[in-house]
């Protein structure tokens, strides 16, 4: 079952115990993270493309700060993954990311 990285209401102590057992056995957290990633939905992909095309950056106190606000056709679940992808791939240190829909 999907536990949402142990954040979903359906996650239980056994799920956490299984993860702890895997870690005690030497499981690679990098490999686990690599294979747990699922593809972005079409709506998330569209949002990411728009965000990258309108991303603005400024320097502030030695940090690169990116900001972007995009318009969405409706609610898009999982936008935190989109924001993380932008943060990971844009070279900014800080990202201010917003989306609006009517």
C-alpha positions as CSV (number, residue, x, y, z in Angstrom):
1,X,0.0,0.0,0.0
2,X,1.1,3.5,-0.7
3,X,2.1,5.2,2.6
4,X,2.9,8.6,1.2
5,X,6.4,8.3,2.8
6,X,4.6,7.5,6.1
7,X,2.5,10.7,6.0
8,X,-0.8,9.2,4.9
9,X,-3.5,8.4,7.4
10,X,-3.3,4.8,6.2
11,X,0.3,4.5,7.2
12,X,0.7,2.4,10.4
13,X,3.5,1.4,12.8
14,X,4.2,-1.8,10.8
15,X,5.0,0.3,7.8
16,X,7.6,2.3,9.8
17,X,9.0,-1.0,11.3
18,X,9.4,-2.4,7.7
19,X,11.4,0.7,6.7
20,X,13.5,0.5,9.8
21,X,14.2,-3.2,9.1
22,X,15.3,-2.4,5.6
23,X,17.6,0.3,6.9
24,X,19.1,-2.1,9.4
25,X,19.7,-4.5,6.5
26,X,21.7,-1.8,4.7
27,X,19.1,-0.6,2.2
28,X,20.3,2.4,0.2
29,X,18.2,5.4,1.0
30,X,19.3,6.9,-2.3
31,X,18.1,3.9,-4.2
32,X,14.8,3.8,-2.3
33,X,14.2,7.5,-3.1
34,X,15.1,7.0,-6.8
35,X,12.6,4.1,-7.3
36,X,9.8,5.6,-5.2
37,X,9.4,8.5,-7.5
38,X,6.5,8.2,-9.9
39,X,6.1,10.2,-13.1
40,X,4.5,13.6,-12.9
41,X,0.9,13.7,-14.0
42,X,0.1,15.6,-17.3
43,X,-1.2,18.5,-15.2
44,X,1.9,18.6,-13.1
45,X,4.1,18.4,-16.2
46,X,2.2,21.3,-17.7
47,X,2.6,23.3,-14.5
48,X,6.3,22.6,-14.4
49,X,6.9,23.7,-18.0
50,X,5.0,27.0,-17.4
51,X,6.8,27.6,-14.1
52,X,10.2,27.1,-15.7
53,X,9.3,29.4,-18.5
54,X,8.2,32.2,-16.2
55,X,10.7,31.7,-13.3
56,X,12.3,35.0,-12.2
57,X,15.5,35.0,-10.1
58,X,17.2,37.7,-7.9
59,X,20.2,37.6,-5.6
60,X,19.5,38.4,-2.0
61,X,22.1,38.3,0.8
62,X,24.2,35.9,-1.3
63,X,21.3,33.5,-2.1
64,X,19.6,33.0,-5.5
65,X,15.9,33.4,-4.9
66,X,13.5,32.2,-7.5
67,X,9.8,33.2,-7.7
68,X,7.0,32.2,-10.0
69,X,3.2,32.3,-10.0
70,X,1.4,30.2,-12.5
71,X,-2.3,29.9,-13.5
72,X,-3.8,26.5,-13.3
73,X,-7.0,25.2,-15.0
74,X,-8.1,23.7,-11.6
75,X,-6.8,22.1,-8.5
76,X,-3.7,20.0,-9.2
77,X,-2.7,17.5,-6.5
78,X,1.0,17.0,-5.8
79,X,2.2,20.5,-6.6
80,X,4.9,20.1,-3.9
81,X,6.6,17.7,-6.2
82,X,6.5,20.2,-9.0
83,X,8.1,22.8,-6.7
84,X,10.7,20.4,-5.6
85,X,11.6,19.6,-9.2
86,X,12.0,23.3,-9.9
87,X,14.1,23.8,-6.9
88,X,16.3,20.8,-7.7
89,X,16.8,21.8,-11.4
90,X,16.8,25.5,-11.5
91,X,19.9,26.3,-9.5
92,X,18.0,28.6,-7.1
93,X,18.6,28.4,-3.3
94,X,15.1,29.5,-2.4
95,X,11.9,29.1,-4.3
96,X,8.7,31.1,-3.9
97,X,6.1,29.2,-5.9
98,X,2.4,29.9,-6.2
99,X,-0.4,28.7,-8.4
100,X,-3.9,30.1,-8.8
101,X,-7.1,28.9,-10.4
102,X,-10.7,30.0,-10.5
